[in-house]
Amino acid sequence: MFHATIAGTGAAVPARVLTNADLMKMVETTDEWITTRTGIRERRMAGEGDVLSDFCVGLAAARRSRRPGSTRATSTR
């Protein structure tokens, strides 16, 4: 029988943030209208040159996934 352990989880998101205030400048809406209907206050958008794999399998997410001293970053794949 095999044994597996989830040692940690991580996430990476794009740096660019689009807030409801930003949307209010582009279209006729309000923060209250968006938040009430969707619960969304901000969203992340990929920037120029960002690709999905940067966030899925990138080292940034791997670094966030490990506890200090538990695993070397080089052994996280």
Rosetta blueprint (number, residue, H / E / L):
1 M L
2 F L
3 H L
4 A L
5 T L
6 I L
7 A L
8 G L
9 T L
10 G L
11 A L
12 A L
13 V L
14 P L
15 A L
16 R E
17 V E
18 L E
19 T E
20 N H
21 A H
22 D H
23 L H
24 M H
25 K H
26 M H
27 V L
28 E L
29 T L
30 T L
31 D H
32 E H
33 W H
34 I H
35 T H
36 T H
37 R H
38 T H
39 G L
40 I L
41 R L
42 E E
43 R E
44 R E
45 M E
46 A L
47 G L
48 E L
49 G L
50 D L
51 V L
52 L H
53 S H
54 D H
55 F H
56 C H
57 V L
58 G L
59 L H
60 A H
61 A H
62 A H
63 R H
64 R H
65 S H
66 R L
67 R L
68 P L
69 G L
70 S L
71 T L
72 R L
73 A H
74 T H
75 S H
76 T L
77 R L
